[in-house]
Amino acid sequence: MKKFIQALKKVFEIEETKPKVEEQKEENPIVNVQILKGETFDIKMPRYFEDNFEGKVVQYFFNVGDIIKSGDIIAEIETEKFTIEFDALYGGKIIWLCDLEKDMKIDDLMMRIEGV
C-alpha cells in the first residue's frame, strides 16, 4: 500500500509537505520589574550548586541610596569554588547592604531594596 501511494505521488507530482513550524524567538528573560512604592524586598545570598552552603560579597557595584533596575549587576559573590556577578531580579532603591567580606550562609540577608 505504501508503494502504491508513493507511485501515485510520482504520477501526479504531489510533494509531501510538512507543517511549517514557526521558529520562536527567545525573549529576553530580564524585564524591568519594580517593587511597589513603599514596599521592601530582601535579597538573600543565593545558592548556585547543591553543595554550595556559604559565600561572601566581595564587591558592590551600587551604594545605599542608589536606584537599581532588574538586570543590573549589583554585586560580586565569592564561594569556595568560584566568583560570580549577581544581578538584580527587581528594581528599586537600595536601603541596606551587608558588610563586604562577611562570611554568609545561603539565604542570609545580603541587601534590602525599597520600591520607588
C-alpha positions in Angstrom: 0.0 0.0 0.0 2.8 2.3 0.9 4.5 1.8 -2.6 1.2 2.4 -4.3 0.8 5.8 -2.6 4.4 6.7 -3.5 3.7 5.7 -7.1 0.6 7.9 -7.2 2.5 10.8 -5.7 5.1 10.5 -8.5 2.4 10.2 -11.2 0.5 13.3 -10.0 3.7 15.1 -8.9 2.5 15.5 -5.4 5.1 16.7 -3.0 5.0 15.9 0.7 4.8 19.0 2.8 5.4 19.2 6.4 3.6 21.7 8.5 5.6 24.8 8.9 6.8 25.3 12.4 7.4 28.9 13.2 10.7 29.4 15.0 10.1 31.0 18.3 12.3 34.0 19.1 13.9 33.7 22.5 12.7 36.6 24.5 15.0 38.4 26.9 14.1 36.9 30.3 15.2 40.0 32.1 12.4 42.6 32.4 12.4 45.7 34.5 10.3 44.5 37.5 9.8 47.3 40.0 8.7 46.8 43.6 5.6 48.9 44.5 6.3 52.2 46.1 6.8 51.8 49.9 7.3 48.0 49.7 10.7 46.5 50.7 12.3 43.4 49.3 15.1 41.4 50.8 17.8 40.0 48.5 19.4 36.9 50.1 22.6 35.0 49.5 21.9 32.7 46.5 22.7 29.0 46.2 24.5 28.2 42.9 25.1 24.5 43.4 23.8 21.8 45.7 27.0 21.7 47.7 27.3 25.5 47.9 26.4 26.5 51.5 28.2 29.8 52.0 29.8 32.7 50.3 30.6 36.3 50.7 30.1 39.6 48.9 33.5 40.9 47.7 32.3 43.9 45.8 29.1 46.0 45.4 28.6 48.0 42.2 26.0 50.2 43.8 25.7 52.1 47.1 23.0 52.7 49.7 20.6 55.2 48.2 21.2 54.2 44.5 18.3 53.2 42.3 18.8 49.8 40.6 16.7 48.1 37.9 16.2 44.4 37.2 19.1 43.0 35.2 21.7 45.4 36.8 24.8 43.6 38.1 24.7 44.6 41.7 27.4 42.6 43.5 30.2 40.1 43.1 29.9 37.0 45.2 32.7 34.6 46.1 32.3 31.0 47.1 35.0 28.4 47.7 34.6 27.2 44.1 34.1 30.4 42.1 33.4 34.1 42.0 30.3 35.3 40.1 28.5 38.5 39.4 25.0 38.7 40.9 22.3 40.6 39.0 19.1 42.2 40.4 15.8 40.5 39.8 13.8 43.6 41.0 14.3 47.3 40.7 14.2 49.8 43.5 16.3 51.9 45.8 19.0 50.2 47.9 18.3 50.9 51.6 20.7 48.4 53.3 23.8 46.4 52.3 25.6 43.7 54.3 29.2 44.2 55.1 31.8 43.2 52.5 33.8 40.1 53.0 31.4 38.8 55.7 31.0 35.0 55.6 27.4 34.3 54.9 25.3 31.2 54.7 22.7 30.6 51.9 19.6 32.7 52.5 21.3 35.2 54.8 20.2 38.8 54.1 22.5 40.4 51.6 20.7 43.6 50.8 17.3 45.3 51.1 15.7 47.4 48.4 12.6 49.6 48.6 10.1 50.5 45.8 10.2 54.0 44.5 
